[in-house]
């Protein structure tokens, strides 16, 4: 009987020690799922030319390094203007996919890496295909995840100075 009580007590202590860890893992998984859903929302908005939908994942104080000039966008309004111009420039059919998404959640902050692969059609019908590497930093405020910093890039051939618009691993 005493052995059974000791084993039950040991199990209770073990459960008490691991419960917070399991709870944190469950919370991180829920946060990861929420961020993954926001990328789906972003990509759907992109493919539908919905600038407000695209911008809905960004914080008011977002800072962005993008692949096109200028070098940086230091506010939500500046980045929205960039998206408005982008969709105006590529007014024909567009299609983008987000792949290789990796999400790391650490409390109220997360960081992600992914590949955006897009085919864009300009007003004159010419198509462009571009593969962009992206890294985002997310912050959770009042239960809502928003991107606070983004870095988009393409590799550059240093010998020619030309971008590799179709980069592969």
VOGU-3710 file (C-alpha; in Angstrom, 3 decimals, decimal comma):
1> xxxxxxxxxx> 0,000/0,000/0,000  2,823/2,368/0,946  4,546/1,643/-2,383  1,347/2,542/-4,253  1,018/5,836/-2,326  4,674/6,701/-3,065  4,250/5,952/-6,759  1,059/8,022/-6,898  2,833/10,914/-5,168  5,807/10,639/-7,545
11> xxxxxxxxxx> 3,457/10,645/-10,528  1,646/13,723/-9,163  4,953/15,573/-8,729  6,064/14,607/-12,242  2,742/15,762/-13,665  2,983/19,078/-11,788  6,483/19,650/-13,141  5,625/18,864/-16,765  2,176/20,487/-16,941  3,487/24,050/-17,413
21> xxxxxxxxxx> 5,771/22,833/-20,202  2,915/21,022/-21,937  0,731/24,102/-21,561  3,437/26,320/-23,108  3,816/23,879/-26,010  0,069/23,894/-26,621  0,032/27,713/-26,552  2,974/27,899/-28,987  1,176/25,446/-31,309  -1,990/27,583/-31,196
31> xxxxxxxxxx> 0,056/30,717/-31,898  1,849/28,985/-34,771  -1,504/27,944/-36,248  -2,786/31,533/-35,930  0,280/32,916/-37,744  0,018/30,241/-40,452  -3,626/31,281/-40,988  -2,529/34,912/-41,316  -0,130/33,937/-44,124  -3,024/32,212/-45,896
41> xxxxxxxxxx> -5,079/35,393/-45,465  -2,164/37,498/-46,761  -1,610/35,274/-49,802  -5,326/35,182/-50,665  -5,429/38,994/-50,420  -2,319/39,226/-52,620  -3,839/37,010/-55,302  -7,058/39,054/-55,166  -5,239/42,428/-55,280  -6,765/43,351/-51,938
51> xxxxxxxxxx> -4,348/45,948/-50,557  -6,270/46,323/-47,300  -6,254/42,548/-46,841  -2,500/42,435/-47,486  -1,910/45,274/-45,030  -4,111/43,714/-42,333  -1,193/41,586/-41,090  1,120/44,571/-40,497  1,441/46,677/-37,339  1,094/50,468/-37,603
61> xxxxxxxxxx> 4,794/50,810/-36,723  6,017/48,177/-39,215  9,496/48,548/-40,706  10,222/46,851/-44,059  13,240/46,242/-46,267  11,805/45,348/-49,669  13,295/44,162/-52,975  12,327/47,348/-54,802  13,357/50,951/-54,082  13,314/52,776/-51,831
71> xxxxxxxxxx> 15,568/50,845/-49,495  13,119/50,884/-46,613  9,548/51,582/-45,607  9,393/52,949/-42,081  5,630/52,957/-41,554  2,399/51,210/-42,388  1,307/54,101/-44,634  4,570/54,037/-46,607  4,347/50,276/-47,129  0,675/50,493/-48,149
81> xxxxxxxxxx> 1,644/53,047/-50,800  4,234/50,550/-52,088  1,557/47,844/-52,391  -0,810/50,259/-54,163  1,933/50,981/-56,711  2,802/47,314/-57,068  -0,753/46,274/-57,910  -1,076/49,212/-60,335  2,134/48,171/-62,117  1,035/44,538/-62,428
91> xxxxxxxxxx> -2,592/45,020/-63,393  -2,897/41,727/-65,294  -3,274/38,272/-63,761  -1,090/37,542/-60,749  -0,477/34,414/-58,740  1,637/33,981/-55,627  2,384/31,046/-53,354  3,971/30,983/-49,926  6,113/27,911/-49,269  8,798/26,606/-46,933
101> xxxxxxxxxx> 7,160/28,512/-44,063  9,015/28,095/-40,784  7,532/29,629/-37,631  9,205/30,051/-34,252  7,133/31,433/-31,376  8,792/32,755/-28,213  6,152/34,208/-25,908  4,587/37,324/-27,468  7,174/37,419/-30,288  7,600/35,149/-33,293
111> xxxxxxxxxx> 9,840/35,041/-36,318  9,208/33,380/-39,633  11,010/32,564/-42,859  9,342/31,670/-46,119  9,611/31,757/-49,890  7,172/33,785/-51,986  6,950/32,590/-55,595  4,972/34,885/-57,846  4,018/35,230/-61,479  2,991/38,784/-62,300
121> xxxxxxxxxx> 1,473/40,245/-65,453  2,061/43,900/-66,364  -0,402/46,192/-68,167  1,198/45,365/-71,537  0,791/41,611/-70,949  4,443/40,806/-70,203  4,910/38,337/-67,400  7,510/38,326/-64,667  8,353/35,421/-62,422  10,107/36,201/-59,159
131> xxxxxxxxxx> 11,097/34,168/-56,130  11,605/36,227/-52,966  13,056/35,207/-49,612  11,234/36,760/-46,671  11,763/36,989/-42,940  9,137/38,489/-40,650  9,135/39,415/-36,983  5,711/39,208/-35,362  4,450/40,707/-32,090  1,315/39,623/-30,257
141> xxxxxxxxxx> -0,546/42,536/-28,719  -3,989/42,254/-27,138  -4,277/38,725/-28,526  -3,538/39,732/-32,128  -0,418/38,809/-34,114  0,989/41,521/-36,435  4,204/41,831/-38,433  6,443/44,534/-36,945  9,459/43,982/-39,194  9,892/42,389/-42,596
151> xxxxxxxxxx> 12,903/41,746/-44,780  12,399/40,674/-48,405  15,359/39,844/-50,626  16,657/38,056/-53,668  20,204/36,710/-54,022  22,600/38,801/-56,110  25,354/37,486/-58,377  28,293/39,526/-57,082  30,253/39,119/-60,331  27,528/40,724/-62,447
161> xxxxxxxxx> 25,552/42,688/-59,844  22,365/41,122/-61,202  19,629/39,698/-58,990  18,738/36,024/-59,157  14,983/36,403/-59,537  14,379/32,639/-59,614  16,594/31,558/-56,736  16,648/27,950/-55,634  18,322/26,338/-52,626
//
